[in-house]
Amino acid sequence: MAHAKTSYVCLPCRASYKQPYDRDRERICPRCTKPLIHVGSAFAAPRRRDTAAWRTLSVLLHAGVRFHKSCCGGPGYRPRTLREVRERMTYARRSGEPFARSLVRYDVPSSPPRS
């Protein structure tokens, strides 16, 4: 039985590859030979020309957000535009909440919680 495949991304090349998951093996981009980032099996890559979507993806990946399937289906909410990312980053700075947690919030409260 074949192992399920998961997605790996090269941000400089704006490329996504589906490969079998192996924790001990580092994946290398066939185009630029830089290491690939493991993003998870529920990932859907944006079009290569869509620079705003790739910038959004870059912010998510550098914050530690990945696209793994959960028991109930997909990975949950992920921002799709830079505007949504900016709103969540602003909320994180004002409230003190970690960036990774703020980025996966579906709704951003209008004002930060009081301490």
Secondary structure, 3 states (H helix, E strand, C coil): CCCCEEEEEECCCCEEEEEECCCCCCCECCCCCCECEEEECCCCCCCCCCHHHHHHHHHHHHCCCCCCCECCECCCCCCCCHHHHHHHHHHHHHHCCCHHHHHCCCCCCCCCCCC
